[in-house]
């Protein structure tokens, strides 16, 4: 079960890195001062990445909890 905990922690950290990437990408888009259509398109891509990162973090945390409960 120790391996499950470590894999879950790695997944959680990867998800958190993805969230940080989303923050940087959205702030860069804001700083560039894009027009409305371009900003909307960029933020739609960021939302998709953000959703995947949150899902990955949740999956990792679930793996950690399962590893702790089973271990």
Steps between C-alpha positions, in 0.01 A plus 500: 500500500800724537536508121137610466565790735809612308329469161204696634730771634673525162164531321392769743820697446463468122146635530619791710768576241225503237303749707805723526542479122137608456555801725811604308333454162191701598706782648715511185186525286373786715835678482504475118172692484334276243174599337178345628483207256865403545476529879188283503671233286812501718301475822294212360823308442620588850172379652540162328855461634384619842225238512748226414745622765233508770389149400857374517546653844175346623601159364835529675345597829257209472793266444678638807190456715448145369863416572476636854173318572621170358847524652 
